[in-house]
């Protein structure tokens, strides 16, 4: 018997546990609930909504989590389809424009070109002490993302909508906190 071989029914138990966890993961990503009701918008990627204190906003809020779009590759991109939960709280055009700007910032930050190559060489030849005196391209782009989200939060403060920086959750999803009215 090999070290990883369970023998007997142990493999079946392991397969059942794997299937159960895969089914749970599938259920989690495809179930959509809105604050107080449930339903899935047809044709749209799953949007998770967390009510209460589970999200970033605290009590009396809903956190809308827009999933990452992996169709283009590994560069962080988020789905631009408008979630039903934000209907009446956020203008659809503003939502789409903001998500597109966020996507563009990530594409530009992840782009490898002459500037990125020069920064890497400079860092290498100075034993990375050059980064004490300067900010890298990726850091500058993430600062730009932070400023964009701050501006959007200040503009939509009266509507109770707050954009959360996707870096807080490892760019797995874009979180929008909506205060209950």
C-alpha positions as CSV (number, residue, x, y, z in Angstrom):
1,X,0.0,0.0,0.0
2,X,1.4,3.4,-0.9
3,X,1.6,6.3,1.5
4,X,-1.3,8.3,-0.1
5,X,-3.4,5.2,-0.7
6,X,-6.3,4.8,1.7
7,X,-7.5,1.4,0.5
8,X,-11.0,0.0,1.0
9,X,-13.8,2.6,1.2
10,X,-11.5,5.4,2.3
11,X,-11.1,6.6,-1.3
12,X,-14.9,6.7,-1.7
13,X,-15.2,8.8,1.4
14,X,-12.6,11.2,0.1
15,X,-14.4,11.4,-3.3
16,X,-17.7,12.2,-1.5
17,X,-16.1,14.9,0.6
18,X,-14.5,16.4,-2.5
19,X,-17.8,16.3,-4.4
20,X,-19.7,17.8,-1.5
21,X,-17.2,20.7,-1.2
22,X,-17.3,21.3,-5.0
23,X,-21.1,21.3,-4.8
24,X,-21.0,23.8,-1.9
25,X,-18.6,26.1,-3.8
26,X,-20.9,26.0,-6.9
27,X,-23.9,26.8,-4.8
28,X,-22.1,29.7,-3.1
29,X,-21.1,31.3,-6.4
30,X,-24.5,30.9,-8.2
31,X,-26.9,31.9,-5.4
32,X,-27.9,35.5,-5.4
33,X,-29.9,37.0,-2.6
34,X,-30.9,40.6,-2.3
35,X,-31.5,42.4,1.0
36,X,-34.8,41.0,2.0
37,X,-35.5,38.9,-1.1
38,X,-33.9,36.3,-3.3
39,X,-33.5,35.7,-7.0
40,X,-31.0,35.4,-9.8
41,X,-30.9,37.9,-12.6
42,X,-31.0,36.1,-16.0
43,X,-27.8,36.2,-18.1
44,X,-25.7,37.9,-15.5
45,X,-22.8,36.5,-13.6
46,X,-23.6,35.6,-10.0
47,X,-23.5,38.5,-7.6
48,X,-23.2,37.7,-4.0
49,X,-25.0,40.0,-1.6
50,X,-24.3,39.8,2.2
51,X,-26.6,41.5,4.6
52,X,-25.9,42.8,8.1
53,X,-22.5,42.7,9.8
54,X,-20.9,40.1,7.5
55,X,-19.8,42.6,4.9
56,X,-17.4,45.5,5.2
57,X,-20.1,48.1,5.9
58,X,-21.3,46.8,9.3
59,X,-24.9,46.7,10.6
60,X,-27.6,48.0,8.4
61,X,-25.7,47.4,5.1
62,X,-25.6,45.1,2.2
63,X,-22.4,44.2,0.5
64,X,-22.7,43.6,-3.2
65,X,-19.8,41.5,-4.4
66,X,-19.2,41.7,-8.2
67,X,-17.2,38.6,-9.3
68,X,-13.9,38.8,-11.2
69,X,-14.1,38.1,-14.9
70,X,-11.5,35.4,-15.9
71,X,-12.5,35.3,-19.6
72,X,-9.7,37.6,-20.7
73,X,-6.9,36.1,-18.5
74,X,-5.4,36.5,-15.1
75,X,-5.4,40.3,-15.1
76,X,-7.9,41.5,-12.5
77,X,-11.1,42.5,-14.4
78,X,-14.6,42.7,-13.0
79,X,-18.0,42.1,-14.6
80,X,-19.6,45.3,-15.9
81,X,-23.2,44.0,-15.9
82,X,-25.4,46.0,-13.5
83,X,-26.6,44.1,-10.4
84,X,-30.3,44.4,-9.6
85,X,-29.5,45.3,-6.0
86,X,-28.1,48.6,-7.0
87,X,-31.3,49.6,-8.9
88,X,-32.4,53.0,-7.7
89,X,-29.3,53.5,-5.6
90,X,-26.6,54.0,-8.3
91,X,-26.9,55.1,-11.9
92,X,-26.2,52.3,-14.3
93,X,-24.0,54.5,-16.5
94,X,-21.9,55.5,-13.4
95,X,-21.6,51.9,-12.3
96,X,-20.4,50.7,-15.8
97,X,-18.0,53.7,-16.1
98,X,-16.5,53.1,-12.7
99,X,-16.0,49.3,-13.3
100,X,-14.5,50.0,-16.7
101,X,-12.1,52.6,-15.2
102,X,-11.1,50.0,-12.5
103,X,-10.5,47.4,-15.2
104,X,-8.4,49.9,-17.2
105,X,-6.3,50.7,-14.2
106,X,-5.5,47.0,-13.6
107,X,-4.7,46.4,-17.3
108,X,-2.3,49.3,-17.3
109,X,-0.8,48.2,-14.0
110,X,-0.2,44.7,-15.2
111,X,1.2,45.7,-18.5
112,X,4.9,44.8,-18.9
113,X,6.8,47.3,-21.1
114,X,10.0,49.3,-21.2
115,X,9.1,51.3,-18.0
116,X,8.5,48.1,-16.0
117,X,11.7,46.5,-17.4
118,X,13.8,49.6,-16.6
119,X,12.4,49.8,-13.0
120,X,13.2,46.1,-12.5
121,X,16.8,46.6,-13.8
122,X,17.2,49.7,-11.6
123,X,15.9,47.8,-8.6
124,X,18.2,44.9,-9.3
125,X,21.4,46.9,-9.8
126,X,20.7,49.0,-6.7
127,X,19.9,45.9,-4.6
128,X,16.3,47.3,-4.5
129,X,17.3,50.3,-2.4
130,X,16.0,52.5,-5.3
131,X,12.5,51.7,-4.1
132,X,13.2,53.7,-1.0
133,X,13.4,56.8,-3.2
134,X,10.8,56.1,-5.8
135,X,7.5,54.3,-6.3
136,X,7.1,51.5,-8.9
137,X,4.6,51.6,-11.7
138,X,2.3,49.1,-10.0
139,X,2.3,51.1,-6.8
140,X,1.5,54.3,-8.7
141,X,-1.4,52.6,-10.5
142,X,-2.8,51.3,-7.2
143,X,-2.6,54.8,-5.8
144,X,-4.6,56.0,-8.8
145,X,-7.2,53.3,-8.1
146,X,-7.5,54.4,-4.5
147,X,-8.0,58.0,-5.6
148,X,-10.6,56.9,-8.1
149,X,-12.6,55.0,-5.4
150,X,-12.3,57.9,-2.9
151,X,-13.7,60.3,-5.5
152,X,-16.6,57.9,-6.3
153,X,-17.3,57.5,-2.6
154,X,-17.4,61.2,-2.1
155,X,-19.6,61.7,-5.1
156,X,-22.1,59.0,-4.1
157,X,-22.0,59.7,-0.3
158,X,-25.6,61.0,-0.4
159,X,-26.9,57.8,-1.9
160,X,-25.4,55.5,0.7
161,X,-23.2,53.6,-1.8
162,X,-19.5,53.0,-1.0
163,X,-16.9,51.3,-3.3
164,X,-14.3,49.1,-1.5
165,X,-10.8,48.8,-2.9
166,X,-10.6,45.3,-4.5
167,X,-7.1,44.9,-3.1
168,X,-8.6,44.4,0.4
169,X,-9.8,41.0,-0.7
170,X,-7.0,40.0,-3.0
171,X,-8.9,41.2,-6.1
172,X,-11.2,38.2,-5.9
173,X,-14.3,40.5,-6.2
174,X,-15.3,44.1,-6.3
175,X,-17.3,45.0,-3.2
176,X,-19.9,47.7,-3.1
177,X,-21.4,48.5,0.3
178,X,-25.0,49.8,0.2
179,X,-26.6,51.3,3.4
180,X,-30.2,50.2,4.0
181,X,-32.7,53.0,3.6
